[in-house]
Every structure is written in structure tokens, then in C-alpha cells.
Amino acid sequence: MYSTHLFSLFVHMMNTQTSSSPTIAAIATAVGRGGVGVIRISGSQLLPFANAITGGKTPKPRVAMYTDFLDKNGNAIDNGLLLYFAAPASFTGEDVIELQGHGGLVVMQMLLARCLELGARLAQAGEFTKRAFLNNKLDLAQAESVADLIDASSQSAARMALRSLKGAFSQHIHTLVDDLITLRMLVEATLDFPDEEIDFLEAADAKGKLVNLQQQLTKILAHAQQGAILREGMNVVLVGAPNVGKSSLLNALAGDDVAIVTDIAGTTRDTVREQITLDGVPIHITDTAGLRQTDDVVEKIGIERSEKAVQNADVALVLIDPKEGLNNTTKEILFRLPETLKRIEVHNKIDLRNEKPSIENISGSLKSGADILIKLSAKTGAGLDLLKNALLQQIGWQGESEGLFLARTRHLNALQRAQEELNLAALCSNTQLELLAEHLRLAQLACNEITGEFTADDLLGVIFSRFCIGK
């Protein structure tokens, strides 16, 4: 007979249905004035709820009904459209009602209060999407992409988020897991029938299947890493001595006068942060207050914020006046930078020196610790394209392609753990089948964390708490 362990490979874990969950309600549109405001309600058996708020009218599923929304005394709070989605054909898998009224803050609050009066409770952040996940309407990667689509800071990020929402990322993971299960079954069968003459693993080309799994995972991880760049973007800090043109460079990159520019040292007394988009990738640029010793109380606060920005940065643009070179002020600034922080040395104001824009890759030879030297003019814009391309290269951005999907840090961590387990599995000999089976099992568990087949409740709480109310 097959062992219980082997039999368990054929069993897919199903999430618990939430049919007994309480009715929840929330304003699903943004706070503030608007032409239309939407309140979303989800729960079980919501037709009586609809009857109460409309004065006895019964909506048909998926048919918009124009009606007054009434208070407990039968007076109209507002009027608009009521949409009813019967379970399980709804976003959450439960009965869902949407009240589409006028988008005034007061009228929305009055309508929400009426919903609470009828027995609903306020929805928690991300609770509608969490119920969709728990009712198997979305897997966890798709659920996360809902928030990513809302938060997308570029058209590219929005396209990738929608691709993940439609299941592109999940499909790659499901295919990988299915192949992992097939290989695990072969290994488990060999363990269950050790005396059989047929060598299951050789006959089924188990080694070839393992190599194929490794190749699949490498490709998925590469796409996920590019997707993570598109989602997370890049943090860049501008550092350098006073009057080298940090604020001018920030303004040039932003295309606007976001920082004050003067010839007075210490003009930038606080960090100035701006976001730009390069090839769809969000770049968060911080112009730092000079990293130096000062007795000025206000400037000290700005310097503390600058040091925090430096610690969180991916790349530092080190601006140096070529006439002065590495003066004592610049040396002090470089001393404060983390050794592992990537650096690009920038020589600004080439328009004053009649120089042409240029870029040099001089690994290890620049005293600033940078591998790249760029000469440009923030005033005229000459050389800015060289800098922008260099920034994208620093984070390994290869450009948008159809195979990309947005990914989060937890996705990358899970894929990297799975890759490590497959690499360890490849090292197992024919006499280490138990160890091989364990590495394959752990690889599958890591992959299943991405789509949520095996996910701790506390992780779900963290993930959905970062959603907005009403989603």
C-alpha cells in the first residue's frame, strides 16, 4: 500500500470558507468630495439588508437599481444605484452590496452609519480582499496585486500589477509546484518500494526533471527581481560639500524648482525629497542637508534626517567640484557613507568649464569610492541622460517586457529559499533519497507561501493590514 506520506502529496489544502463571517461595511471611495461615493457591504444573506435600506425593494443580482437610501424612519438619506452580487459570484465570495450615491463626506458618513445600524460592522483595512482570498476567489499573490495596482506610481507598474492580478505570476508558481509534486511522488515511490527491481528515478529521468525545475525557478526569480525593482523603485541621495550643485541637480532631475538654490552655504537645512520616473521605475531622490558638524539646532535636525536617508539609500550621487577635488569637507561626508553603498561621482557645472558631458567606468580608481564618473551640467541639462541611464544600470533594470510581474520582498525571499533547497537537492546522491525528498518538500512549501496555500495567520494579518479601507 502507498504510505500516508505519499498519499498526502495528492491532497490540496483548501482554505476555510467564511460563510459565518459578520457583515462588514466601508466607504470604498477616497475621502473627500466627489461626484460619486461608494459604500461596499459584504456578508451572508444580504437581501433583507437591501430591503431595509430601500424600503422593501428586492434587487436582482447584477442589475443596477435606482432607489432612495432610507434611514430607520423611512426618510431619504441619499439616492443612487444599488448593486447586488449574490454569493458566490462576487468579489469576496459572499453576498455583496454596493451603494453608489453622491460623493459628499457628510452624506457618505450618514449612509455608512445606517449600514452599521442595520447590523454591519466597520471593515478593517483589506478585509474585503482578505475574504476574497479566504473564499478562494483570489490567491495571495493576486490579492497583494490589488494593493499594488492601487499604489502603482507609473504606467509600467500598473500594467505589471494588473498582470499579477489576472494570475500571470501565480500561474508560473502553480506550474512549478505541479512539477515539484510530480518529482516528489517519484522519490516517495522509490522510498516506499525499496526492493523493486525497477529504478523509478532513472526510468523517469528524475535528474532531468530536477534540472528543469532549477531552470524554471531561475527564470521566475529573474522576472520577480525585475518586478520588485518596478514596484519598490530606487532610493538615491545627493551628497557633497556646500555649493557643488546638489539642489540644482535635484531640480534638473525633477524638472521643477523643488529645492532652493543660492550661493549661501547651508541653504538646504532639511532633506528635500522628490520622485521621478525613469523607464517606468520610480526613483526617490533626496537632497541632503550637508553632512557636517554644526551648532545650529535646526540644521542639526536636518543633518540627522540626511544621515537616515543615507542609511536607506541604494545609490549615492557624490557631487565633487573638480577644482577642489576631495577637500576635507567632502572627505568627512564620504567617511559617513556606508561602505556597501553604491556611489556615482558627479562633476557638475561643466558649462562653466566648457567641457562636454561624459561618463567613465573606472572601477576602484576613484578616490570617492565610486566606479562611475559622470560630467554634466544641471543648469543646461547636458549629461542628465547619462546619469539617468547609469542609475537604472545600478539597480539592474533591464527594461519592461511581457514576462514581468510585480513582486514583493517576501516573494523574492520565498523564491530564493526554494532555489537553495533545489540546489541542495541536486547535491544528494542515490543513497540520500530521504534527504532529497526533504529538500523537495521544503522547496514546495516555500513556493506555496507565495500563493498562500501554506501561510501563517500572522503573516496574513500583516499583509492585509497595509491595504486601504474598503478593499
Backbone hydrogen bonds, N-H to C=O, Kabsch-Sander energy under -0.5 kcal/mol:
donor,donor_aa,acceptor,acceptor_aa,energy
7,F,3,S,-2.5
8,S,4,T,-1.8
9,L,5,H,-0.5
9,L,6,L,-1.2
10,F,7,F,-1.7
11,V,8,S,-1.1
12,H,10,F,-0.5
13,M,11,V,-0.5
21,S,18,T,-1.8
24,I,42,S,-2.8
25,A,121,R,-2.2
26,A,40,R,-1.8
28,A,26,A,-0.6
28,A,38,V,-2.9
29,T,38,V,-0.9
34,G,103,G,-0.7
37,G,101,G,-2.4
39,I,99,L,-2.3
40,R,26,A,-2.7
41,I,97,I,-2.8
42,S,24,I,-2.3
43,G,95,D,-2.2
50,A,46,L,-2.2
51,N,47,L,-2.7
52,A,48,P,-2.2
53,I,49,F,-1.9
54,T,50,A,-1.4
55,G,51,N,-0.9
56,G,51,N,-3.6
62,R,84,Y,-3.3
63,V,60,K,-1.7
65,M,82,L,-2.0
66,Y,64,A,-0.5
67,T,80,G,-2.6
69,F,78,D,-3.4
70,L,53,I,-2.9
70,L,68,D,-0.6
71,D,75,N,-2.9
74,G,71,D,-1.9
77,I,69,F,-3.7
78,D,69,F,-1.2
80,G,67,T,-2.4
81,L,100,Q,-2.1
82,L,65,M,-2.4
83,L,98,E,-2.4
84,Y,60,K,-0.5
85,F,96,V,-3.2
86,A,84,Y,-0.5
89,A,86,A,-1.2
90,S,88,P,-2.0
95,D,43,G,-1.9
96,V,85,F,-2.6
97,I,41,I,-2.4
98,E,83,L,-2.4
99,L,39,I,-2.8
100,Q,81,L,-3.2
100,Q,98,E,-0.7
101,G,37,G,-2.4
101,G,99,L,-0.8
103,G,34,G,-1.0
104,G,102,H,-0.6
108,M,104,G,-2.1
109,Q,105,L,-2.1
110,M,106,V,-2.4
111,L,107,V,-2.1
112,L,108,M,-2.5
113,A,109,Q,-2.4
114,R,110,M,-1.6
115,C,111,L,-1.7
116,L,112,L,-2.1
117,E,113,A,-2.0
118,L,114,R,-1.5
119,G,116,L,-1.5
120,A,115,C,-1.9
121,R,23,T,-2.0
123,A,25,A,-2.3
126,G,468,C,-1.4
127,E,124,Q,-2.1
129,T,471,K,-0.9
130,K,126,G,-2.4
131,R,127,E,-2.2
132,A,128,F,-1.8
133,F,129,T,-2.1
134,L,130,K,-2.7
135,N,131,R,-2.0
136,N,133,F,-1.8
137,K,132,A,-3.1
138,L,132,A,-1.1
140,L,451,T,-2.9
143,A,139,D,-2.4
144,E,140,L,-2.4
145,S,141,A,-1.4
146,V,142,Q,-0.8
146,V,143,A,-1.0
147,A,143,A,-0.9
148,D,144,E,-2.0
149,L,145,S,-2.3
150,I,146,V,-1.7
151,D,147,A,-2.3
152,A,148,D,-0.7
158,A,154,S,-2.1
159,R,155,Q,-2.4
160,M,156,S,-2.4
161,A,157,A,-2.4
162,L,158,A,-2.3
163,R,159,R,-2.0
164,S,160,M,-2.0
165,L,161,A,-2.5
166,K,162,L,-2.0
167,G,164,S,-1.4
168,A,163,R,-2.3
171,Q,167,G,-2.4
172,H,168,A,-1.5
173,I,169,F,-1.8
174,H,170,S,-3.0
175,T,171,Q,-2.3
176,L,172,H,-2.0
177,V,173,I,-2.7
178,D,174,H,-2.6
179,D,175,T,-2.0
180,L,176,L,-2.1
181,I,177,V,-2.8
182,T,178,D,-2.0
183,L,179,D,-2.0
184,R,180,L,-2.6
185,M,181,I,-2.4
186,L,182,T,-1.6
187,V,183,L,-2.1
188,E,184,R,-3.0
189,A,185,M,-2.5
190,T,186,L,-1.8
191,L,187,V,-1.8
192,D,188,E,-2.2
193,F,189,A,-1.7
196,E,193,F,-1.2
200,F,198,I,-1.1
203,A,199,D,-2.4
204,A,200,F,-1.8
205,D,202,E,-1.2
206,A,201,L,-2.8
209,K,205,D,-2.1
210,L,206,A,-2.2
211,V,207,K,-2.3
212,N,208,G,-2.2
213,L,209,K,-2.1
214,Q,210,L,-2.3
215,Q,211,V,-2.2
216,Q,212,N,-2.6
217,L,213,L,-2.6
218,T,214,Q,-2.2
219,K,215,Q,-2.0
220,I,216,Q,-2.4
221,L,217,L,-2.8
222,A,218,T,-2.0
223,H,219,K,-2.1
224,A,220,I,-2.6
225,Q,221,L,-2.5
226,Q,222,A,-1.7
227,G,223,H,-2.4
228,A,224,A,-2.4
229,I,225,Q,-1.6
230,L,226,Q,-1.9
231,R,227,G,-1.9
232,E,228,A,-3.3
233,G,229,I,-2.3
234,M,282,P,-1.7
236,V,234,M,-0.6
236,V,284,H,-3.3
237,V,315,V,-2.0
238,L,286,T,-2.7
239,V,237,V,-0.6
239,V,317,L,-2.4
241,A,319,L,-0.6
244,V,241,A,-1.1
249,L,245,G,-2.2
250,L,246,K,-2.3
251,N,247,S,-2.4
252,A,248,S,-2.1
253,L,249,L,-2.5
254,A,250,L,-2.5
255,G,251,N,-1.6
256,D,251,N,-1.3
258,V,256,D,-1.8
262,T,260,I,-0.5
265,A,263,D,-0.5
267,T,264,I,-1.2
269,R,267,T,-1.1
272,V,287,D,-1.9
274,E,285,I,-2.7
276,I,283,I,-2.5
278,L,281,V,-2.6
279,D,277,T,-0.5
281,V,278,L,-2.5
283,I,276,I,-3.4
284,H,234,M,-3.4
284,H,282,P,-0.5
285,I,274,E,-3.3
285,I,283,I,-0.7
286,T,236,V,-2.7
287,D,272,V,-3.1
288,T,238,L,-1.5
288,T,286,T,-0.7
290,G,268,T,-0.6
292,R,290,G,-1.6
300,K,296,D,-2.1
301,I,297,V,-1.4
302,G,298,V,-1.7
303,I,299,E,-2.4
304,E,300,K,-2.2
305,R,301,I,-2.0
306,S,302,G,-2.0
307,E,303,I,-2.5
308,K,304,E,-1.8
309,A,305,R,-2.3
310,V,306,S,-2.2
311,Q,307,E,-1.9
312,N,308,K,-1.3
313,A,310,V,-1.1
314,D,235,N,-3.0
315,V,235,N,-1.8
316,A,342,K,-2.7
317,L,237,V,-3.1
318,V,316,A,-0.8
318,V,344,I,-2.2
319,L,239,V,-2.8
319,L,317,L,-0.9
320,I,346,V,-2.4
324,E,321,D,-0.8
325,G,321,D,-3.2
327,N,325,G,-1.8
331,K,327,N,-2.5
332,E,328,N,-2.1
333,I,329,T,-1.8
334,L,330,T,-2.7
335,F,331,K,-1.9
336,R,332,E,-1.0
336,R,333,I,-0.8
337,L,333,I,-0.7
337,L,334,L,-0.8
341,L,338,P,-1.4
342,K,314,D,-1.0
344,I,316,A,-2.6
345,E,372,I,-2.5
346,V,318,V,-2.9
347,H,374,I,-2.7
348,N,346,V,-0.7
350,I,376,L,-1.7
352,L,349,K,-1.3
353,R,350,I,-0.7
354,N,350,I,-0.5
355,E,350,I,-2.1
358,S,375,K,-1.4
360,E,373,L,-2.6
362,I,360,E,-0.9
362,I,371,D,-2.0
365,S,362,I,-1.3
366,L,362,I,-0.8
366,L,370,A,-0.7
369,G,366,L,-1.8
371,D,343,R,-1.0
372,I,343,R,-0.6
373,L,360,E,-2.6
374,I,345,E,-2.7
375,K,358,S,-2.6
376,L,347,H,-2.4
376,L,374,I,-0.5
377,S,382,A,-2.7
381,G,377,S,-2.2
384,L,381,G,-1.8
387,L,383,G,-1.6
388,K,384,L,-2.6
389,N,385,D,-2.4
390,A,386,L,-1.9
391,L,387,L,-2.1
392,L,388,K,-1.8
393,Q,389,N,-1.9
394,Q,390,A,-1.8
395,I,391,L,-1.0
396,G,393,Q,-1.0
397,W,392,L,-2.3
404,L,401,S,-1.6
406,L,160,M,-0.6
412,L,408,R,-2.1
413,N,409,T,-2.6
414,A,410,R,-2.1
415,L,411,H,-2.5
416,Q,412,L,-2.6
417,R,413,N,-2.1
418,A,414,A,-2.3
419,Q,415,L,-2.5
420,E,416,Q,-2.2
421,E,417,R,-2.2
422,L,418,A,-2.3
423,N,419,Q,-2.3
424,L,420,E,-2.1
425,A,421,E,-2.3
426,A,422,L,-2.0
427,L,423,N,-0.6
427,L,424,L,-0.8
428,C,425,A,-1.3
432,Q,429,S,-1.8
436,L,432,Q,-2.3
437,A,433,L,-2.8
438,E,434,E,-1.8
439,H,435,L,-2.2
440,L,436,L,-2.1
441,R,437,A,-2.0
442,L,438,E,-2.4
443,A,439,H,-2.0
444,Q,440,L,-2.1
445,L,441,R,-2.3
446,A,442,L,-2.1
447,C,443,A,-2.0
448,N,444,Q,-2.6
449,E,445,L,-1.3
450,I,446,A,-0.6
450,I,447,C,-1.1
451,T,447,C,-0.9
452,G,448,N,-1.4
453,E,448,N,-1.4
454,F,448,N,-0.8
460,L,456,A,-1.7
461,G,457,D,-2.1
462,V,458,D,-1.7
463,I,459,L,-2.6
464,F,460,L,-2.6
465,S,461,G,-1.4
466,R,462,V,-0.6
466,R,463,I,-0.9
467,F,464,F,-1.5
471,K,468,C,-1.4
